[in-house]
Amino acid sequence: MLEDLRTGNKHVGVKQTLKAVENDRAKVVYLARDAEERVIAKLRDLCIQKSVEIIYVDTMAKLGKACGVEVGSAAACLLK
């Protein structure tokens, strides 16, 4: 499923992903397991509340690479 992040319509980063979930535009959210809890807690809780699927990725570096960015990312989402 990480392949979808490279080619699909997406948002990368916690702030952009949070806005997409708030606006019911996120189909699936990817969270890095090594991201700080305080950074992703609000996003994860909102995904659970809105029944948005969460897929966990091992590291921020792996998630960033899957998104085609050169830095790590704590969160990303595919858009509807």
C-alpha positions as CSV (number, residue, x, y, z in Angstrom):
1,M,0.0,0.0,0.0
2,L,2.9,2.3,0.4
3,E,3.3,2.4,-3.4
4,D,0.0,4.3,-3.5
5,L,1.6,7.2,-1.7
6,R,4.2,7.8,-4.5
7,T,1.6,8.1,-7.3
8,G,-1.7,8.9,-5.6
9,N,-3.2,12.2,-4.6
10,K,-1.9,12.8,-1.1
11,H,-1.0,15.2,1.7
12,V,2.3,14.8,3.6
13,G,2.8,16.0,7.1
14,V,0.8,16.1,10.3
15,K,-0.8,19.5,9.7
16,Q,-2.0,18.9,6.2
17,T,-3.1,15.3,7.0
18,L,-5.1,16.6,10.0
19,K,-6.9,19.2,7.9
20,A,-7.7,16.5,5.3
21,V,-9.2,14.3,8.0
22,E,-11.1,17.2,9.6
23,N,-12.6,18.0,6.1
24,D,-13.5,14.4,5.4
25,R,-11.1,14.3,2.5
26,A,-8.8,11.5,3.7
27,K,-9.3,7.9,2.6
28,V,-6.5,6.4,4.5
29,V,-3.9,7.8,7.0
30,Y,-0.3,6.6,7.4
31,L,1.4,7.2,10.7
32,A,5.1,6.5,11.5
33,R,5.6,4.3,14.6
34,D,8.7,6.2,15.6
35,A,7.0,9.6,15.6
36,E,6.6,11.3,18.9
37,E,3.3,10.6,20.6
38,R,2.6,14.3,21.2
39,V,2.9,15.0,17.5
40,I,0.5,12.3,16.2
41,A,-1.9,11.8,19.1
42,K,-4.6,14.4,18.0
43,L,-4.5,13.1,14.4
44,R,-4.8,9.4,15.5
45,D,-7.7,10.2,17.8
46,L,-9.5,12.1,15.1
47,C,-9.0,9.2,12.6
48,I,-10.5,6.8,15.2
49,Q,-13.4,9.2,15.8
50,K,-14.1,9.6,12.1
51,S,-13.5,5.9,11.2
52,V,-10.6,6.7,8.9
53,E,-8.3,3.7,8.3
54,I,-4.8,4.0,9.9
55,I,-1.8,2.2,8.5
56,Y,1.3,2.2,10.6
57,V,4.7,2.5,8.9
58,D,7.9,1.5,10.8
59,T,9.8,4.7,10.5
60,M,9.4,8.4,9.6
61,A,12.2,8.0,7.1
62,K,10.4,5.1,5.3
63,L,7.1,7.0,5.2
64,G,8.9,10.1,3.8
65,K,10.6,8.0,1.2
66,A,7.3,6.4,0.2
67,C,5.8,9.8,-0.3
68,G,8.7,10.9,-2.5
69,V,10.2,13.5,-0.1
70,E,13.8,13.6,1.1
71,V,12.9,14.0,4.8
72,G,11.1,11.9,7.2
73,S,7.4,12.3,7.8
74,A,5.3,11.5,10.9
75,A,2.1,11.3,8.9
76,A,0.6,11.3,5.4
77,C,-2.7,10.5,3.8
78,L,-4.3,9.5,0.5
79,L,-7.2,11.7,-0.5
80,K,-10.6,10.5,-1.6
